[in-house]
Amino acid sequence: MNTTPTTGVLICGAGAAGLTLAIELARRGVPFRLIEKRNGPFDGSRGKGIQPRTQEIFEDLGILDRVVAAGGLYPPQREYRDDGSHTRFQDVWDAAPTAAEPYRLPLMVPQFLTEGIMRERLTELGARVEYGCELIGFDQDADRVTARIATAAGVETVHAAHLAGADGGRSLVREALGVGFPGRSLGVRALVADVVLIGMARDAWHRFNPESRERQLSLCPLMGTDLFQIQAPVPLEGDVDLSAAGLTAMVVDRTGRKDLRVGSVSWASAYSMSARLADRYRDGRVFLVGDAAHVHPPTGGQGLNTSIQDAYNLGWKLAAVMAGASAALLDSYEEERRPVAAAMLGLSTRLLDALKGGEIRRGREVQQLDIGYPGSPLTLEAPKRSQGVAAGDRAPDAPVRGAAGQAIRLFGLFAGTHWTLLGYGVARAGVPPRRGLHVHAFGPGGDLVDEGGHFADAYAPGRGDWVLIRPDGHIGAIIASREAAALERYLDAVL
């Protein structure tokens, strides 16, 4: 048995959640290892929707343009009636971007393309996925986690400051911790398959028999590829033929169109839907991330996005604590993210019930722009606000100008691994400089100009207010100048 030196974080599972956490640690210079028991990348499109809030995260990670180029917008849906006629509609909430919300439409990007872009970004940051490495057990004490990993060369022992279980719904990490995973089966079994489909136009997401729980069929062109995704309910018991011939027979039977044929199958799976939420997200030095902490029906395109946002929340906190911030910072991970997952499970289940009845329209609630952490221990308002954004809210974007005249977006100021402090009508020198804190000010002598009033509209600041933006784009604190001592105490804890 080989033993390696201590690393910072051992990440188990290289899906979207594990990759996000790895990118967050890599760009902060935190040592880690990212292991995956598969021998290569996942090649399916189980998660294909990239919601607006995740697009904002991808912009911060430096991959949004690549993701947009790889996929496209969702096509309109076309529902077919028994007589061969059809109805065409857009099933997602359609709204133009605003100054505060620059991304308001979901993207369709097959999961294997999204994760490929994330691996590319990780490589740029000097790290990689270790495939064919399976976590088989671990122990922890007050100082470290000791993990055992099975590789082609034998069993390796790894010491890490922390372990992150991003290893899916059947998480070994969760089971080894003995963390409960309560929930319920939703009484639905479905298949999903990425296929070459011959004979079907790619101008719409085609839905057949929408009011039948047994015979529904969805044929969706996967943007950025020449594939279609087949989605369909299947019997709760028995084998499902996932071959090209078997899927062709199902498509012909449920559409009534003998001109359609599945030419080949790229990836396929039959699964039973359930909704489950881990009792806790943390046990000492070990954390659960993504599907290891919550599983859900796919309706509403929430799962992959919630998993990415879990990792985005945890990454900066792990890095901060390892750099000397208060260890209590890590307690906020579960306090902030578990309620979000609980709400997401409820939304996905409600949308599944609507889909069973043949009706699904996805509105603003699926976009995740309104997710916040109002009850978090990391929120501070002094004095308490009665209007505008609040501590814990997502920090809105806004176009502003620099003192030199150039156009700037707030998201451009927030991008990176630092905290951002925005002062309104304040003396910029009123806050001492700190490593990891970028300070900007509006007003006389400030470096920013709210030329169009967009900052004032979005934040409703009072003269003399300071607004502190966390590294994950949420508002940590809103402080009046006379409460500067409270701001200093807050920064002492998190930096």
N, C-alpha and C positions, 0 to 999 in steps of 0.2 A: 504493500500500500504506500503510495507516494503522498507526501505532505508538502503543500506550497505555503509561502509566506502569507500573512494577513493581507486581505484586500479591503477596500472600503465597503462596498455593497456587492453581494451576490444576488443577481437577478435570475430567477428561474422562470423561463418562458419567454420566447422571442416573438410573440405576436405584437399587435399594435400597442398594448399597454406596456409590455416589457421594452419595446423599442423606444417609446416615448420617454420612459424613465431613464433608459441608457443615454439618450440624446441630452436630456436635462443634466445628468451627472457629467457627461463628457464635456459639455460646454462650460462647466464650472470647474473642470480639472479634478474631479473626484475619482479616485481609482475604483474600478468595478470589474466584474465579469458577468457577461450575459450568456447564459447557457440555454440550450434547446435540445430536448430529447429526440426530436425529429432529425433525420439525416440531411434535411434541406428545408427551404422555405415552404410555408403553406401555399398551396396553389389554387385555392378556391376563392369564391366571392361571397362568403356568408354575410359579411358586412359590406355594404356598397354605398351607403349614404353618408356624406360628410356635411354635418349641419353647420349653420353659420358660426356658432360659437367655436367649434373646432377649426373652422377656417381661420378665425382670428388667432388661435393657438398656432396653427401651421404657419401663419405669417410670422409670428415671433420666432418659430423654430427655423425659419429660412427656407421653407419648402412649399409655400402656398402656390406660387406660380407653376411649379412643376406638377403639383397635384391637379390644378385646374387644367393644365395642358394635357394631362394624362386621361382625363375623363370628360365630363360634360354635364349639362343640366338634365334634370329628369324629363323624359318625354311625356307628352299628355297621355292620359289613359283612354283606352277605347274599349267599351263594354259591349259585348255581342249578345243579341237576343236570339231566341229559338228560331225566329223567322229569317235570320241572316242579317237583319239590320243591326245598326250599332249606334251607340251614343259616345261622343267624344267629350272629355272634360279634363281639366287640370286638377289633380288631387292634392296638390300642395299649396299652402298659403302663398299668394303671389303679391309681393310688395317691392317697390323700388328702394334702393339703398338710400340712406340718409347720412348726414354728417356724423351722427353718433353711432350709427350701425351700418358700416360700409358693406357688409355681406348679409343678405337677407334671403337668399335662395339656397336650398340644399344642392350639393353637387352629387352626381353619381360617379363613383370611382370604384371599380372592383377592388376588393380587399387585397388581392395579391399585387395589384399595381401600387396601392397606397403603401403597403409594407415594403415593397421594393424601393420606393422613393425614400422611405425612412431609413432603410439599410444603407442607401447611398449617402444620405446625410451623416449617418453614424460613421461611415468610412472616412468621410471628409474630416471628421473630428478626431480621427486616429484610432477608432475602435472597431470591433467586429463581433458578430455572433459566433459562438462556439457550438456547432451542430454535433449531434451524436453524443451529447453529454447529458445524462439523466440523473437528476437528484434522487437518491435512494434513501436518504435519511439525514437527520441533523439533530444537534443538541445546542443549547444555549446556556450561558451563565451571565453574570453581571457584566462581563467584559467583552464577550464576543460570541459569535455563532460558529460552531464547528460542523461543517457539512460534508457528506460523503457523496461523491459523484462517480457514476459508472461511465467509463469511456472505452473506446476500442483498445486502449492500452492497459486497462484494468481500473481498479477503484482508486480514486484520488481523494485525499482529505484537504479541504479548503477552510481556512479560517477567515472570517469576515466580521466587520463591525456590525453589519446589518444584513438581513436576508429579506428579499421581496419576492413573494409568491405571486407571479403573474402567469400561473400555469393552468388556467382554465377552470371550467365548471367542475371537473373531477380532480381538483387541486390536491396534490399530495401534501403540499405545505399546509393547507387548511386541515386536512384529515390528520396529519401528524400532530398538529397543535391541539386537536380535539375540539375545534371550534364548531359549534352547531351551525347547520345550514337549513333552517326551517323554511317552509313554503308549501307549495302544493302543485300537483300536476294539473294542467289546464285541460286535459281531456282531448287534446289535439295532437295528432301525429302528422308530419308533413315531410315532403321531399323537396330538396333544392338541388338543382343541377346546372352546371355550366356546359352548354352544348353548342355545337354547330347545327343550326336549324335551317333546313332548306325549304323555301317556299313561302316564308313569312316576311312581310315588309318591316323595315326597321324604323318606321316613322312614328310608332306609338308603343305604349305598354299595353299589350293585348290581354283582356280579361274575359274569360268565358264562364258561364253559369254562376254569376256572382252571388245569386241567392240560394244556391245549393251548397250545403256544408260538405257534401260528399264529392261533388263533381266540379268544384271550382278549379280553375286552371289559369295560371298567369304566365305569360310569355313576354319577358322584358328584355329588350336589347341592352347589352352591357356596353356602356359608353367606353370608348377607347380600345375596344376589341371588336372582333368579328363574331363574337359569341352572343347567345341568348341565355338568360337565366330562366329555368322552368321552376315554378313554385306550385305546389298542389297538395291538398290534404290526401292522406292515404289511410287505410284501415289501421286501427290501433294495434292489431295483432297480425302476425304473418310476415313472410318475406316480401320485399319490394324489389322488382326487377329494375335495376338501375342501368342496364345495358342500353346501347343505342336502339336495339330492336324493342326492348321493353318500354322505353320512354316514347318511342314512335307510336306504339300501340296505344298508350295512354293519351298522347296528344291527338291522334286521329279520333279516338273514341269520344273524348270530351269536347272537341271542337267540331266534329262532324266533317272535317276537311281531310280528304284522302290525298290531297296534294302536298301535305306537310310531312317532312321526314327528318328525323334526327340523324345527322351524318356521322357524328362522333361525340363522345362524352369526355370533357376535359376534367371534370370533378363532379361528384354527386354524393349526396348524403340523405339518409332518412332519419328523422329524429323526433322525439316526443317533447312537446313544449311544456315548460314548467316556469314558475316564478319563485325564486328563492333568494334570501338575503342572509349573509353571514351574521352571526350574533355579535361579532366584533371584528374589527379590521386590524387590530394590533395585539400582539402577545410579546411583551418585552422588546427584544430587538428584531422581531419578525413582523412583517406587514403583508396584508393581502391586497391585491390590486386587480381591477378589472373583473373578468368572469370568475376568478377565484373567490370574489367577494359577493357577486350578484349574477344570477342568470335570469332570463326573461324571454318572452316571445319577441320575434323580430319586428313586429308591427311598430311603425313610427320611426324606425331607423335610429334607435336610441342607444343600443348596446355598445357598439364600437366607440361611439362618441363619448359615452359615459366612462368607458375604460380608459380612453386617452386622457380625459380630464382628471380621473383619479391619479394617474401617474404624473401629470403636470402639476397637480397639487402637492404630491408627496416629494417630488424630485428636489425642489428648491429648499424644502424643509430639511430633508436629509443632509443636503450640502451645507446648509447654514449651521446645523447642529455640529456637524463634523468639523466646521471651521471655528467653533467656539460659542455659538449662540446657545441660549438656554435649551436644555433637553426637553423642557415642557412644551416646546414648539411642536414636537412630534405628536403630542396628544391631540392637537387640533386636526390632524388628518382624519381620524375617524369622526370626530365631532362635526366636521364640515361635510365630508363626503358621504357618510352613511345615510343621512336624511335625503340627500339628492338621489341616491340609488333607490330608496324606498319610494319616493315620488315617481321616479322613472318606471319602476315596476308597476305601479298603479296605472300610469298613463298607457304603457304598452299593453297591459291586460285589457283596459277599456277599449283601446283601438282594435285589439283582437276580437273582442265581443262584437264590435261594430262590423268588422270584416266578416265574421261568421254570418251576419245577417245581410251581407251583400253591400254594406255601406261603409265607406271610409273616406274621410276628408281630413287632412292633416293641416292644422293651423299653427299659429305662433307658438303654441305650447311645445311643439317638437323641436323648435329651433335652438333651445337652450340658452337664449340670450338673457333670460330673466332669472337664471340660476344665481343665487347669492348665498352669503353666509351670515345672515343678520344676527344669529345667536352665537357666533363664534367667539372664543376668548381672544381672538386677534382683532376684534372690532373695537374701535374707540371713537367716541364723539364727545367733544367738550367745547361748548355746551351741546346738549341734545338738539338735533335738527328737526324742523317741522316741514321742510320742503326740499325739493331737489333730491339728488342721489344721497344714499346713506352709506355709512361704513358697512362693509360686507358686500355691497353691490358690485357687479361688473363695472369696471371703469369705462365710460363711453369714450369713443374716438371724437376728435374735432379737428377741423382744419384751422390752423393759426399761422402767424408769420413770425419769423425770427427778427431780432432787432436789425439785422443786416438786410432785411427785406425778402428773404427767401421763404417759399411756402413750406410748411412743416405740418405733419399730422401728429397728434398726440401719440398714436400707436407707434410712430417712428421713434418718439422719445422713450416710450415704454420698452421697446424691443431690446432684448438682451437679458442678462442675469441680475441686473441691479434693481434696487428700489428707486422710485421716482417721487420727488416731493415738489408739488406745484403750489406756489404762493400767489395770492390774489391781492394786489394793493399792499404788498408787504415790502420790507427791506430784505433783500436776498441775503444779506450778511447776518440776518437775525438767527440763522441756523448754522452752527459750526459744520464745516465739511467733515464727512466720514467716508471711509472706504466702503464701496458698494452702494452709495447713495448719490443720485444725480438730482441736483436742486435747480429749479427753474422758477421764474417769477414773472407775473403780469403786472404792468403798471410802470410808473416813472422809474427809470433806472433798471427796469427788468429786461430780461433777454427775450421775452415773448410778447407778442401783440395779439390781442383777441379781436382782430380786424372785423370779422363778420359777426361777432357776438356768439359764435357757436359754443365756445367754452362756457360762457355765462349761461346760455340756454340749457346746456347739458348738466352742469354741475350746480347751478344756482348758488355760487359762492357769496359769502359776505365779505366786505372789505376787511382785510386782515386775516382771512382764513388760510390755513395750510391743508392741502389734500395729499395724503400719502398713498401711493399706489404700490401694491405688492408686486413681486416678480411674476406672479401668475395673472396679472391684469385685474385684480380685484382691489377695491378700496380698503386699505387697512385702517386709516384714521382720518378724521376731519377735525381740525383743531383751530380754535381761535388763537390769535397771536398772544393773548394774555395767558393762554394755557400752555405756553412753550415748555414748561417743565414737564408736563405730562407727555408731550411729544418726545422729549429727550429720554424719559424713562422707557417709553415704548421702543424707541430705536435701540436702546441699550439691550433690551431683551431679544430683539430679532436679528440684530447685526452682531 
